[in-house]
Amino acid sequence: MIPSRIGTSDRDRVLELTDLVALIGESVVLRPKGREHVGLCPFHDDQKPSFAVVTHKGNAFFNCFACGASGNAIDFMMNHHRMDFLEALRFLAQRAGIQLQERGSSVRHTSGADGPSALRRANEAALRFFQKSLSDPILGADARAALSTRGIDSQMIERFGLGAAPSQRDGLAHYVEMLVAHQNAGSDDAVDPDVIRASFEAAGLLRKRGSLVDSFQNRVMFPIADELGRCIAFGARAIAAEDQPKYLNSSESAVFHKSKSLYGIHLAKRAIIQSRTAIITEGYTDVIACHRAGIENAVATLGTALTRDHARILQRLCDTIVLLFDGDIAGQRAADRALEIFFASQVDLKICTLPDQLDPDELLRQEGGRERFDAAIAASEDALTHLVGKFRKELETHPGLSARQRIVTEMLTKFVALGFNGLEGIRRQLVVDSISQTSGIPASEIARSLEGIGLSVGPSVGPSVGPGVGPGVGLGGIRRATNGARYDEATSAGPVDAIQIPDATARGHGERDFLSILIAWPTIGDTRIAHDDGDASALTEFIIPTSIEDNSARALYAPIFEWIEDGRSFSMQELLAELSDPALKALATELYALGTKRFGDEAQARAGLVIAANALDRLQRRSELALAPSITTSEELAQRLERIRAAGSRPSAIARTARSAS
C-alpha cells in the first residue's frame, strides 16, 4: 500500500494516481486522436465518437461535446457505474493501492434500504450464502449434480460464482438474522435490523409470507454482475422438473434492470474489447460453456431480446456483434428485433445458426465441437443480407410482376422504417449496394425508390416514425398518398380509392384493436404473450413498431413500445403530449374510449391483449402471404388501371372491378 502523503486529501491522491484513460478504457473503446483519446459517449446514444478523454497539460478529465457530460475519475464512476461518492472513492483507492484515511467511527450508510449501496450489500451477502450452500455436502448435493450434468466443473463454478438456494423455505432468512445479530453485537453504531431486512426484500431475495421467507428455493443460483463485477441480482434455475417456471430472475431494483444487464459482461468485457467482437447467446449455461471452451467474449441477455440499452453497452466495446439464435419463429423474431436496434448503429450485426440446431452448450460438449462452433461463427451472415435474403426468397417464389412489386416495396419501406434515411453517405451507399446484390435489382432503382419513400415519410425516420406518415413510393411509379388513395404518376391521374385485399382491412382493424387495449390499460404492457405454438414472449418481442402496417397505428405504438421496454407505465396525458398531430390525438382518444368500454377490470384486459396480439400476428402473416393478381405486361397494367378509373370512386364498385379484373 502507498502511505498517506501529508497535506494531500484522499480524493486528490486517488485522482492523481488514477490513469483516467485506462479506467474509462475498461468501459469504452478509446482511440488516440492527437493529444486526446476519443470514443462513443457512454452517457447518451452516441452514433459518432463525441466523447473525449483529456490527459495533457496536467489535466485528467472527460468531456462529451454532444451531451455535455464531463468530470474526473470519481465523476465517471458515480455517473456511469451508479456509485455514490464514498463508493467511487473506495473503489478507485483500492484500484490504485491507496490506504484511505478513516475519519471518525465506522461509516454510516444513509441511502436507505432500497438505495444502491444497501441493495449491493444485500446481494453480496446472499451470494456468500448461496456459494456456501452449494459447497455444503447435504444442502448443495442436488445443485452440484445438476451442474455436473451440464458439464459445469469446479473451475467454472468458481469463475462465475455459482451457488445454490436450499430447498428449505427460510434458509437465507435465517442467515440474514445471523448477520443482523453479528453486525450489531456490541456496536455503538448499530444499524436498524428492520432496515437490513428491508434491503433483502427490496433486492427481491426475501418476501413476506407472514414472516420473511426465501424468494428462491431449491434452485441453482447464477449471480448477475455489473461491468465492475459487483453482484446486482440473481438468475435461478429450477432443479426439480415440477418447480415452475424453470428460470427466475431477481426483481428489478435501483441496481438491476433486465433491459440494461448482460450476463457475464464483467468476465467478457476485456475479451470483447480485444477481439472487437461480442457473441450474444440465449442463456447462462451457454455463456459458461463458451468461456469453458476459451470463447471469452460471450455474454447473454436475461430472458429478453436485445434492447437499445444493450446496444449502447456493446457498441462502446466492439465493432461486431454475433447473435446466436435458434432457427425457429422465436429466433427469427429475435434476429429481426436485433436488426431494428442495430441498423443505424456504427456496429456490424451478424446472425449465426449453429449446426444441427444445437445450442452452444450442446455443441461445445461434443467431440470437435469447438472447431464446428468456430466455423459457424466465421460463416455468420450479415444481418442486412439475412433480412434482404428473406425478401429474395419471396421474389423467387412469386415471379408475377405485381407480386414482385409488392414484395420489393415492402422491403424498401421496411428499410426506411429502420432508419435508412438517417444513415451517413458511405454507409447509406453500402446498404443500397447490399440490397441490390442480394435482390438483383439495380442499385440506382433502389436508391430512387428509397428516397421517394423517405420523402413521403418525412424527416422523422427510424423505429419511432412520426405521425401522419405514408408508406411512400414503391417501384413502378405508384405512390400511395397519406389518405390511403393512390396516384398514377405516369399519367398524372387523380386519386382513386385504394384497392385493398380483405386481409389489409382486417389487419388495420386488428392493429387498432390491439392498440385500444394498451392505451386504455397502460399497466398491462408487461403481459407475456402465449403464442399459438405454445411458446411465450414479452409483448415488445412479439409486436414491434416496424411490423405495424397502418401509419397512424405505428405512430401511436412507437412511444408506447419505448415505455413498455423501459418497464414503466404511462398515462393518457403523457401519450397525448407525445403526439403533435391533432388527427393522431383524436385517434388515441377514440381508441382509449373503445378500450375502456370493452373490459371491466385489468385481468379481463390482459386476457384480451393476449387474444388481440395473437390475432394481429396471424393477420400479419396472412397479409405477407396475400398476393395481388399477377400482371405480366405493361399493357395489362394499363388496361386494369383504366377499368378501375371507369368504376368511379365508390369502394364497392372498385372492389367489384378488382375482382373481375383478376
Secondary structure in CASP SS format (residue, H / E / C, confidence):
PFRMAT SS
TARGET T0000
AUTHOR 0000-0000-0000
METHOD secondary structure of the structure
MODEL  1
M C 1.00
I E 1.00
P C 1.00
S C 1.00
R C 1.00
I C 1.00
G C 1.00
T C 1.00
S C 1.00
D H 1.00
R H 1.00
D H 1.00
R H 1.00
V H 1.00
L H 1.00
E H 1.00
L C 1.00
T C 1.00
D C 1.00
L H 1.00
V H 1.00
A H 1.00
L H 1.00
I H 1.00
G H 1.00
E C 1.00
S C 1.00
V C 1.00
V C 1.00
L C 1.00
R E 1.00
P E 1.00
K E 1.00
G C 1.00
R C 1.00
E E 1.00
H E 1.00
V E 1.00
G E 1.00
L C 1.00
C C 1.00
P C 1.00
F C 1.00
H C 1.00
D C 1.00
D C 1.00
Q C 1.00
K C 1.00
P C 1.00
S C 1.00
F E 1.00
A E 1.00
V E 1.00
V E 1.00
T C 1.00
H C 1.00
K C 1.00
G C 1.00
N C 1.00
A C 1.00
F E 1.00
F E 1.00
N E 1.00
C E 1.00
F C 1.00
A C 1.00
C C 1.00
G C 1.00
A C 1.00
S E 1.00
G E 1.00
N C 1.00
A H 1.00
I H 1.00
D H 1.00
F H 1.00
M H 1.00
M H 1.00
N H 1.00
H H 1.00
H C 1.00
R C 1.00
M C 1.00
D C 1.00
F H 1.00
L H 1.00
E H 1.00
A H 1.00
L H 1.00
R H 1.00
F H 1.00
L H 1.00
A H 1.00
Q H 1.00
R H 1.00
A H 1.00
G C 1.00
I E 1.00
Q C 1.00
L C 1.00
Q C 1.00
E C 1.00
R C 1.00
G C 1.00
S C 1.00
S C 1.00
V C 1.00
R C 1.00
H C 1.00
T C 1.00
S C 1.00
G C 1.00
A C 1.00
D C 1.00
G C 1.00
P H 1.00
S H 1.00
A H 1.00
L H 1.00
R H 1.00
R H 1.00
A H 1.00
N H 1.00
E H 1.00
A H 1.00
A H 1.00
L H 1.00
R H 1.00
F H 1.00
F H 1.00
Q H 1.00
K H 1.00
S H 1.00
L H 1.00
S H 1.00
D C 1.00
P C 1.00
I C 1.00
L C 1.00
G C 1.00
A H 1.00
D H 1.00
A H 1.00
R H 1.00
A H 1.00
A H 1.00
L H 1.00
S H 1.00
T H 1.00
R C 1.00
G C 1.00
I C 1.00
D C 1.00
S H 1.00
Q H 1.00
M H 1.00
I H 1.00
E H 1.00
R H 1.00
F H 1.00
G C 1.00
L C 1.00
G E 1.00
A E 1.00
A E 1.00
P C 1.00
S C 1.00
Q C 1.00
R C 1.00
D C 1.00
G H 1.00
L H 1.00
A H 1.00
H H 1.00
Y H 1.00
V H 1.00
E H 1.00
M H 1.00
L H 1.00
V H 1.00
A H 1.00
H H 1.00
Q H 1.00
N H 1.00
A C 1.00
G C 1.00
S C 1.00
D C 1.00
D C 1.00
A C 1.00
V C 1.00
D C 1.00
P H 1.00
D H 1.00
V H 1.00
I H 1.00
R H 1.00
A H 1.00
S H 1.00
F H 1.00
E H 1.00
A H 1.00
A C 1.00
G C 1.00
L C 1.00
L E 1.00
R E 1.00
K E 1.00
R C 1.00
G C 1.00
S C 1.00
L E 1.00
V E 1.00
D E 1.00
S C 1.00
F C 1.00
Q C 1.00
N C 1.00
R E 1.00
V E 1.00
M E 1.00
F E 1.00
P E 1.00
I E 1.00
A E 1.00
D C 1.00
E C 1.00
L C 1.00
G C 1.00
R C 1.00
C E 1.00
I E 1.00
A E 1.00
F E 1.00
G E 1.00
A E 1.00
R E 1.00
A E 1.00
I C 1.00
A C 1.00
A C 1.00
E C 1.00
D C 1.00
Q C 1.00
P C 1.00
K C 1.00
Y E 1.00
L E 1.00
N E 1.00
S C 1.00
S C 1.00
E C 1.00
S C 1.00
A C 1.00
V C 1.00
F C 1.00
H C 1.00
K H 1.00
S H 1.00
K H 1.00
S C 1.00
L C 1.00
Y E 1.00
G C 1.00
I H 1.00
H H 1.00
L H 1.00
A H 1.00
K H 1.00
R H 1.00
A H 1.00
I H 1.00
I H 1.00
Q H 1.00
S H 1.00
R C 1.00
T E 1.00
A E 1.00
I E 1.00
I E 1.00
T E 1.00
E C 1.00
G C 1.00
Y H 1.00
T H 1.00
D H 1.00
V H 1.00
I H 1.00
A H 1.00
C H 1.00
H H 1.00
R H 1.00
A C 1.00
G C 1.00
I C 1.00
E C 1.00
N C 1.00
A E 1.00
V E 1.00
A E 1.00
T C 1.00
L C 1.00
G C 1.00
T C 1.00
A C 1.00
L C 1.00
T C 1.00
R H 1.00
D H 1.00
H H 1.00
A H 1.00
R H 1.00
I H 1.00
L H 1.00
Q H 1.00
R C 1.00
L C 1.00
C C 1.00
D C 1.00
T E 1.00
I E 1.00
V E 1.00
L E 1.00
L E 1.00
F C 1.00
D C 1.00
G C 1.00
D C 1.00
I H 1.00
A H 1.00
G H 1.00
Q H 1.00
R H 1.00
A H 1.00
A H 1.00
D H 1.00
R H 1.00
A H 1.00
L H 1.00
E H 1.00
I H 1.00
F H 1.00
F C 1.00
A C 1.00
S C 1.00
Q C 1.00
V C 1.00
D E 1.00
L E 1.00
K E 1.00
I E 1.00
C E 1.00
T C 1.00
L C 1.00
P H 1.00
D H 1.00
Q H 1.00
L C 1.00
D C 1.00
P H 1.00
D H 1.00
E H 1.00
L H 1.00
L H 1.00
R C 1.00
Q C 1.00
E C 1.00
G C 1.00
G H 1.00
R H 1.00
E H 1.00
R H 1.00
F H 1.00
D H 1.00
A H 1.00
A H 1.00
I H 1.00
A H 1.00
A C 1.00
S C 1.00
E E 1.00
D E 1.00
A H 1.00
L H 1.00
T H 1.00
H H 1.00
L H 1.00
V H 1.00
G H 1.00
K H 1.00
F H 1.00
R H 1.00
K H 1.00
E H 1.00
L H 1.00
E H 1.00
T H 1.00
H C 1.00
P C 1.00
G C 1.00
L H 1.00
S H 1.00
A H 1.00
R H 1.00
Q H 1.00
R H 1.00
I H 1.00
V H 1.00
T H 1.00
E H 1.00
M H 1.00
L H 1.00
T H 1.00
K H 1.00
F H 1.00
V H 1.00
A H 1.00
L H 1.00
G C 1.00
F H 1.00
N H 1.00
G H 1.00
L C 1.00
E C 1.00
G H 1.00
I H 1.00
R H 1.00
R H 1.00
Q H 1.00
L H 1.00
V H 1.00
V H 1.00
D H 1.00
S H 1.00
I H 1.00
S H 1.00
Q H 1.00
T H 1.00
S H 1.00
G C 1.00
I C 1.00
P C 1.00
A H 1.00
S H 1.00
E H 1.00
I H 1.00
A H 1.00
R H 1.00
S H 1.00
L H 1.00
E H 1.00
G H 1.00
I H 1.00
G H 1.00
L H 1.00
S H 1.00
V H 1.00
G C 1.00
P C 1.00
S C 1.00
V C 1.00
G C 1.00
P C 1.00
S C 1.00
V C 1.00
G C 1.00
P C 1.00
G C 1.00
V C 1.00
G C 1.00
P C 1.00
G E 1.00
V E 1.00
G C 1.00
L C 1.00
G C 1.00
G C 1.00
I E 1.00
R E 1.00
R E 1.00
A C 1.00
T C 1.00
N C 1.00
G C 1.00
A C 1.00
R E 1.00
Y E 1.00
D E 1.00
E C 1.00
A C 1.00
T C 1.00
S C 1.00
A C 1.00
G C 1.00
P C 1.00
V E 1.00
D C 1.00
A C 1.00
I C 1.00
Q C 1.00
I C 1.00
P H 1.00
D H 1.00
A H 1.00
T H 1.00
A H 1.00
R H 1.00
G H 1.00
H H 1.00
G H 1.00
E H 1.00
R H 1.00
D H 1.00
F H 1.00
L H 1.00
S H 1.00
I H 1.00
L H 1.00
I H 1.00
A H 1.00
W C 1.00
P H 1.00
T H 1.00
I H 1.00
G C 1.00
D C 1.00
T C 1.00
R E 1.00
I E 1.00
A E 1.00
H C 1.00
D C 1.00
D C 1.00
G C 1.00
D C 1.00
A E 1.00
S E 1.00
A E 1.00
L H 1.00
T H 1.00
E H 1.00
F H 1.00
I C 1.00
I C 1.00
P H 1.00
T H 1.00
S H 1.00
I C 1.00
E C 1.00
D C 1.00
N H 1.00
S H 1.00
A H 1.00
R H 1.00
A H 1.00
L H 1.00
Y H 1.00
A H 1.00
P H 1.00
I H 1.00
F H 1.00
E H 1.00
W H 1.00
I H 1.00
E H 1.00
D C 1.00
G C 1.00
R C 1.00
S C 1.00
F C 1.00
S C 1.00
M H 1.00
Q H 1.00
E H 1.00
L H 1.00
L H 1.00
A H 1.00
E H 1.00
L C 1.00
S C 1.00
D C 1.00
P H 1.00
A H 1.00
L H 1.00
K H 1.00
A H 1.00
L H 1.00
A H 1.00
T H 1.00
E H 1.00
L H 1.00
Y H 1.00
A H 1.00
L H 1.00
G H 1.00
T H 1.00
K H 1.00
R H 1.00
F C 1.00
G C 1.00
D C 1.00
E H 1.00
A H 1.00
Q H 1.00
A H 1.00
R H 1.00
A H 1.00
G H 1.00
L H 1.00
V H 1.00
I H 1.00
A H 1.00
A H 1.00
N H 1.00
A H 1.00
L H 1.00
D H 1.00
R H 1.00
L H 1.00
Q H 1.00
R H 1.00
R H 1.00
S H 1.00
E H 1.00
L H 1.00
A C 1.00
L C 1.00
A C 1.00
P C 1.00
S C 1.00
I C 1.00
T C 1.00
T C 1.00
S H 1.00
E H 1.00
E H 1.00
L H 1.00
A H 1.00
Q H 1.00
R H 1.00
L H 1.00
E H 1.00
R H 1.00
I H 1.00
R H 1.00
A H 1.00
A C 1.00
G C 1.00
S C 1.00
R C 1.00
P H 1.00
S H 1.00
A H 1.00
I H 1.00
A H 1.00
R H 1.00
T H 1.00
A H 1.00
R H 1.00
S H 1.00
A H 1.00
S C 1.00
END
